[in-house]
Amino acid sequence: MSNEQLEELRKQLDEVNDQLIDLISKRAELAQEVGRVKASQGLNRFDPVRERKMLDAIAAKNEGPFETSTVQHIFKEIFKASLELQEDDHSKALLVSRKRKQEDTIVEVRGEKIGDGEQRIIAGPCSVESFEQVDEVAAALKKQGIKLMRGGAFKPRTSPYDFQGLGEEGLRILKKVSEKHDLAVISEIVTPHDMEKAEEYLDVIQIGARNMQNFELLKAAGKTNKPILLKRGLSATIKELINAAEYINSQGNGQIILCERGIRTYETATRNTLDISAVPILKQETHLPVLVDVTHSTGRRDLLLPTAKAALAVGADGVMTEVHPDPAVALSDSAQQMDIPQFEEFLTKLTESGLYKRGQVTAK
């Protein structure tokens, strides 16, 4: 076959492609009109009997060279796309989706705006152990210009014999420290009936990884007027995280902050595997602010700085990390927490990298 013949055949293929796109577009317009008529009559858009008749008619008309199963598969995809066209794209888009809302959601916490383009650090002890412990960390945070503190009062642990947190007493300690140092406090609750306590003591209510799909807790979080920090589950997909956020938003609370905290894989070098690509995906798919918890994702002090740099470089709205006055005697996760001098060095190096702009540092 000569080049001229090949080019002629390609030209004919291009012409057929043009005809096909015209016909597909015409079919789509007709499908939309059918959808409008069905909606006006209160009929279900999906009609399996009608679809089966069309597939049978296509099979009867097919004379090759494609196998009938191949042709039917192509048309089933067209049917599926047509059915989606019959639905209102705006109404079916998730509330947390970029399709529903183009502008970024900014969550304001005691004057701090998360998601406004300025990247922030959230830090504090893994577990609230005493007033003195939290007070010492809070003073260190305030000195470094940090205004958001985390601390665990309820601690869902893998072993039932590990320290489970101080519960409501831990929340009270956080409240006292927040008032003393004018810091916003973030902590986790694990059951819906603790929501009222959380509203009284906390500025941001955290739903942890193990409760990401605790649907009753998500619904309860959606009925509060407090911002919610939603962490990705241990083995959750990005889609599952987004739908968990939708549970909250669907109940009326759109003040949601997503948090990537590493997922469980076969890798054992770190506590979890930090899915850094989740940050830009979540920023593209949703309008919600996104944080990265570098402590729980790595479980290693020596990896906190490089992973924090990576998180900020890829567009995270902030980084969460853990600080303890004396990690060696911490009641939980001692290996992954920084002491105060290490934390100050962490901030200095992060600032020197140009990825983080430190807040107003107070005098010693």
N, C-alpha and C positions, 0 to 999 in steps of 0.2 A: 504494500500500500504506500502510495506516494504521500509526501507531506501535504500536498494540495488536497488530497482526499481526506486525510486526517483532519485538516483544518475545516473542511466543509462539514464533516460529521460533528465536530465540536461546535460549529456554528449552529447546526440543527439542534444539538443538545441545549445550547443556550436559549434558542427560541422556544423549545419545549419547557425549559425552566421558567421562562417568562410567562408562558401560558398557564403553567401550574400555579405560580404564585398569584396570578390574577384569579384563577378558579378557587384557590384556597381562601383568598381574601373575600371573594363573593360568598363562598360557603359560610365563612365566619360571620359576615353581615346578616345572612339569613338565619344563622343560629342565634344571633343576638335578638333578632326580631321574634323568633320562636320563643325565646326566653321571656321577652316582655309580654307576649300574649299569654303564656302559661302563668306568669306572675299575676296578671290582671284577673285570671280565672281561678287563682289559688291552687294551681296544679303543681305537682312535684316536677322540678326541672329534669331529674334523671328518670328516664323511661326505659327500663331494661327490655321490655317486650319490643319496643320500637327499635332499639339498638340491635337486638337479635335479628329482626326482619331485614335491617339494612345489611348486616354482615352476611346473611344468607343470600341476599340479592347480589352482593359483591362477589361471593363465592361462585354463584351460578354464572356470572358474566365473565369471570376470569378465564382467559384462554392462554395464559402464560406470556412471557417465559418465567415470570415469578411464580413461586409456589403459592397456592391459595392461602396458606397459613401466613406467608410473608405479607401478602397484600392485606389480609385482615388485620395483621399487627399494625401496619401503617395506618389503616383507617381507624383502628381503635385509639391510636394516639391522637388522630385528628378529632375524634369524638370527645376524647377527654379534654383536649384544649378548648373545644367548642363549649363544653359544659362549664368550664372555668370562666369563659367569656360571658356566659349568661348570668354569672354572679357579679354583684357590685364589688369591684376590686377594693374600693375604699372601705366598705363595711366589713369585708372579710379580713382585711389586714389587721394584724395584732395591734393593740393599743401602744405597745412598746416599740413597734416597728418604725423604721425610717419611712416606710411607705405611708404610714399614718401621720407622722409628724417629722418634718424635715429638720427643724431647728433642734439644737442640743437641749436636753433637759438639764437645768442647773439646780442642784439641791443645796439649799442654804441651811447651814448649821451654825447657829450662834454667830452670824456675820461672816462665816467662812463659806465661800461658794465653790462647791465641788462640781466640776464640769464646765467651768468658765474659761478654760484654756490655761489656767495657772496650775501647775502640778504641786501636790501637797504630800506631806509625810504624816502618816498616822502611826503612833507608836505607843507602847505600854507593856505591862507584864502579861505573860500568858494567863496566869491566874491571879486573882485578887486574894492575897494571903493575910494582909493586915493593913490598918490605916497607915502605919509608919512606912510600910513598903511602897504603897501606892503614892503616898505623899512625897516620898523621896524621888520617885520617877517623875511625878508631875512637875516638881520644881525643876528637874533637869530638862524636861521638855519645854517648859515656859522659858527657861534661860536661853534655849536655842531657837525661840520664836515659833515653836510648834504649838498649835492650838487644838489639835484633835488627839484624844487619848483613848486607847482601847484597853480593856481588861476583862478577863473572864470571871464571871460570878457563878454561872452554871456551866459545868464542864462535862459534856458527854464524852466519856472515855471508852476506849476499846475494852479495857478490863473493868469489871465492877468493883475491883479492890483498889483501883487508883483513885487519887484525890478528885472528888467530884465538884469541888468549888464550895464557896460559902453561901451560895444561894442569895436570898434576899439581903442578908447581912452584907454580902459583897456589893450588892447594888447600892446599899446605904453608904458604904465606904466610898464608892465612886462618886456618889452625889455630894458628899461632904468635900471630897478633894476637888471636884469640879467647881464648887462654889468658892473654895479657898483660893484656887489658882486661876479661876475664870477660864477653864478649859471645857470643851465639849467632850462628852464621854460616850463611848460606844461599847456595848456589851451584848452578849447572846442570851436569848431565852430559848427554852426547848419545848414548852407546851403552851397552848392557847390561853390557859387560865392564868399564866404569868404575865399576860399582856398588860393588864392593868398596873401591875407593879413596875413593869418596864416603862410605861408612860409616865409614871410618877418620878422615876429616878434617872432616866436616860435621855440623852439628846438624839441618839441614833440607835435603833434596835437591830441587832444582827441576827440573821437566820444562818446558822452554820452549815457546813458541808453535809453533815449527817442528817440534816433536816430540810435539805433543799426541796425534797418532794414530800414533805409533811404537809399535805394539802390543807388540812384544817388549820395548821399554824399559818400557812400562806394566806388563807382567807381572813384569819384574824388580823394579820399584819395589814391586809388591805383595808381594814375598817378603822385603823388608827390614823391619827394625823401626824404621827412621827415618821421621819425618814427611815427607810429600811435598807440595811446593808445585806445583800443576798450573795452568799458564797456558792461557788460551783461545787456540786457533789463530787464525791471521790471518783466515781466512774461515769459521771454524767456527760452527755454530749452537749455541745453548744446549743443545739435546738432545745434540749430539755431544760437547760438553764434559762433560755429566753421564755419558754412556756411557763416556767416557775414564776418568773417575773410578771408574766401576764396574769397569773392567778391573783397576784397582789394588786396589780393595776385595775383588773376587772372589778374589784370590790371598791374602787374609788380612790386608792392611794397611788399617785403617780410619782411620789418621792422615793425613787428606787436607785440604789447604787449597786452595780454588779461587781463581783470580786472573783478574779481568777486566782486560785490557790493551789494549783497543781492537781493532776489527776493520777490515778493508780495505773501503772503500766508494769511491764516485766522488769524494768530497770530497778536496781537496788542501790546504786551509788548515792541516790538522794532519797529523802523520805517519800516524796512524790515526784512526778515529772511536770515541770513548769511548762504549760502550753502557752508559750509567748505569742504564738500566732492567733490565739483566741482574742487578744486585745484588739487588733485592727478589725477582725471579723465582727466582734461585738459592736465596735464603734461604727461600722458600716451598716450592720443589720438593724441596730437599735439606736435610739436617740439618748440612751441612758449613759451616765458617767461610769467609767470602768476603773477599778483599782486592781493592783496585783499584790498579793500577800507573799512576800519573798521568804518569810520565815517558815510557814507551813509547807510551802512548795518544795523547799530544799531540805529543811531540817538541819542545816549546817551553817554555822556562823561564818565560815570562810567563803561561802558562796553568796552571802547577803549583798555585798557591794556590787559584784558583777551582774547579778540578776536584777538588782534595783536599777542599775544603769540601763540594762536591756529593756526593762519595763517602761522607763521614762522615754527612752529613745524610740520605742515603738508606738508611743502615744497614750500611755496610761495616764489617767487623771490624778493618780497618786499611788503611793507605795505604802503598804502596811508592814510593820516589822515589830519585833518584840524586844523589850528592854527590862532588865531586872537589876536591882542593886547588887545582888550576889547570886548569879545564875547557878553556882555550884550547889546551893542549898534550896533552889526553887522546888516547889512541890509538883511542878509539871514541866516537861519539855526543857530541861536544864541545858541540853546540848545545843539548842538552837537560839537561845536568848543571848543578847549582848549585855555586858555590864555598861554602866554609864560612860566611863572613859572610852570604851570601844564604840559606843553609839555616837559620841561626839566626834571621834575620828571618822566614823562612817559618814556622818553629815559633812564633815570637812572635805573628804575625798569626793563625795557626790557633788558638792558645790563646785569644787575645783574642776570637775569634769565638764562643767557648763550645762549639765542636764537638769540641774536643780537650783532654784533660786531660794536661798534661805530666807526665812522671815526675820523680823526684827529681833536681834540677839540682845538680851539684857546683860548688864554688867554683872561680874561675879561678886 
